[in-house]
Amino acid sequence: MKKPIAFLSLAALAAAFCLAGCDTFHSRAKEKSDVYNSLSPKTQERLERGKINPGDSEDMVYIALGDPDDKREIATADGTHHTWVYRTYWQQYEGQAWAGWHRVIVQTPGGYVVYHEPITQDVYRTHIDEVIRVTFANGKVTSVEQSKR
């Protein structure tokens, strides 16, 4: 009876360990605690909700949204701008596709019978949607483009 309890305890410990290393708002706020603690409570609450505004620093955007999926550098007549792109990834079920045959050998009283079973596999299509684009100039947010879904 102790083995299932020990197994559950071990599984819970492993799950807690995995979650502890996750990239969350609280882990990012702790990482950038000097910046986060210098902000007003209202601004801290806004960042926790994932809302960013023009004038925010790169550290504030990192605290609110995490690492971007892509960083771009744009050269303009006004100087160099940096853009952070955040994407969402999801899969859509498309059905099943034939993948081949599986040979099955069955022993019968008269010998062996060999037959083939079809093998199918689930098919998913991966979608990548750009959800937020943040542009910086001189380390401050100048524009935020966000898709409405």
C-alpha positions as CSV (number, residue, x, y, z in Angstrom):
1,M,0.0,0.0,0.0
2,K,2.9,2.3,0.5
3,K,4.1,2.0,-3.1
4,P,1.2,3.9,-4.6
5,I,1.5,6.7,-2.1
6,A,5.3,6.9,-2.7
7,F,4.7,7.0,-6.4
8,L,2.1,9.8,-6.1
9,S,4.5,11.8,-3.8
10,L,7.3,11.3,-6.3
11,A,5.0,12.4,-9.2
12,A,3.9,15.5,-7.3
13,L,7.5,16.4,-6.4
14,A,8.5,16.0,-10.1
15,A,5.5,18.2,-11.2
16,A,6.4,20.9,-8.6
17,F,10.0,20.8,-9.8
18,C,9.0,21.3,-13.4
19,L,6.6,24.1,-12.6
20,A,9.2,25.9,-10.5
21,G,11.4,26.4,-13.6
22,C,8.6,27.7,-15.8
23,D,8.7,31.2,-17.2
24,T,6.0,33.0,-15.4
25,F,5.2,36.6,-14.5
26,H,6.3,36.1,-10.9
27,S,9.6,34.5,-12.0
28,R,10.3,37.4,-14.4
29,A,9.3,40.0,-11.8
30,K,11.7,38.3,-9.3
31,E,14.5,38.2,-12.0
32,K,14.0,41.9,-12.6
33,S,13.1,42.8,-9.0
34,D,15.1,46.1,-9.0
35,V,12.9,47.4,-11.9
36,Y,9.7,45.8,-10.7
37,N,10.0,47.1,-7.1
38,S,10.6,50.6,-8.3
39,L,7.3,50.7,-10.1
40,S,4.0,52.0,-8.6
41,P,1.5,49.4,-7.4
42,K,-0.9,50.4,-10.3
43,T,1.9,49.8,-12.9
44,Q,2.9,46.5,-11.3
45,E,-0.8,45.3,-11.5
46,R,-0.9,46.4,-15.2
47,L,2.2,44.5,-16.0
48,E,0.8,41.4,-14.2
49,R,-2.2,41.6,-16.5
50,G,0.2,41.6,-19.5
51,K,-0.7,45.1,-20.5
52,I,2.1,47.4,-21.9
53,N,2.0,51.0,-22.8
54,P,4.1,53.4,-24.9
55,G,6.9,54.7,-22.7
56,D,7.5,51.4,-20.9
57,S,11.0,50.1,-20.8
58,E,12.3,46.9,-22.3
59,D,12.6,45.4,-18.8
60,M,8.9,46.2,-18.1
61,V,7.8,44.5,-21.4
62,Y,10.0,41.5,-20.5
63,I,8.3,41.3,-17.1
64,A,4.8,41.6,-18.6
65,L,5.2,39.3,-21.6
66,G,8.5,37.4,-21.3
67,D,11.0,36.7,-24.0
68,P,9.8,37.5,-27.5
69,D,9.6,34.9,-30.2
70,D,11.5,37.2,-32.6
71,K,13.6,40.3,-32.2
72,R,14.1,42.6,-35.2
73,E,16.2,45.7,-35.8
74,I,14.8,48.4,-38.1
75,A,16.9,51.2,-39.5
76,T,14.9,54.4,-40.3
77,A,15.7,58.0,-41.0
78,D,15.0,58.7,-37.3
79,G,17.5,56.0,-36.1
80,T,17.4,52.4,-35.2
81,H,14.3,50.8,-33.8
82,H,13.9,47.4,-32.2
83,T,10.8,45.3,-32.6
84,W,9.8,42.4,-30.4
85,V,7.3,39.9,-31.9
86,Y,5.2,37.6,-29.8
87,R,3.4,34.7,-31.4
88,T,0.9,32.0,-30.3
89,Y,1.2,28.5,-31.5
90,W,-1.7,26.0,-31.8
91,Q,-2.7,22.9,-33.6
92,Q,-5.9,22.1,-35.4
93,Y,-7.1,18.5,-35.8
94,E,-7.5,17.6,-39.5
95,G,-8.6,14.0,-39.2
96,Q,-6.8,10.7,-39.8
97,A,-4.4,9.6,-42.6
98,W,-3.4,6.1,-43.7
99,A,0.1,5.4,-42.6
100,G,0.6,1.8,-43.8
101,W,-0.1,-1.8,-42.8
102,H,0.7,-3.8,-39.7
103,R,1.2,-7.5,-40.1
104,V,-0.5,-9.7,-37.5
105,I,0.2,-13.4,-37.2
106,V,-2.5,-15.5,-35.4
107,Q,-2.0,-19.1,-34.4
108,T,-5.0,-21.3,-35.2
109,P,-5.6,-25.0,-34.7
110,G,-4.7,-25.6,-38.4
111,G,-1.5,-23.4,-38.4
112,Y,-0.9,-19.7,-38.6
113,V,-2.9,-17.1,-40.3
114,V,-1.3,-13.8,-41.4
115,Y,-3.4,-10.8,-42.0
116,H,-2.7,-7.1,-42.4
117,E,-4.4,-4.3,-40.4
118,P,-4.4,-0.7,-41.7
119,I,-2.5,1.8,-39.6
120,T,-3.8,5.3,-39.3
121,Q,-2.5,8.3,-37.5
122,D,-4.0,11.6,-36.4
123,V,-3.1,14.6,-38.5
124,Y,-2.8,18.1,-37.0
125,R,-2.0,21.3,-38.8
126,T,0.2,23.8,-36.8
127,H,-0.9,27.4,-36.8
128,I,1.4,30.3,-35.9
129,D,-0.3,33.6,-35.2
130,E,1.5,36.9,-34.5
131,V,-0.4,38.4,-31.5
132,I,1.8,41.3,-30.3
133,R,4.4,43.5,-31.9
134,V,6.2,46.0,-29.7
135,T,8.5,48.7,-31.2
136,F,11.2,50.4,-29.1
137,A,13.2,53.5,-29.7
138,N,16.0,54.5,-27.2
139,G,14.9,51.6,-24.9
140,K,11.3,52.8,-24.6
141,V,8.1,51.5,-26.2
142,T,7.0,53.7,-29.0
143,S,4.2,51.5,-30.4
144,V,2.2,48.3,-29.6
145,E,0.4,46.4,-32.3
146,Q,-1.9,43.8,-30.9
147,S,-4.3,41.5,-32.9
148,K,-7.9,41.3,-31.8
149,R,-9.1,37.7,-31.5
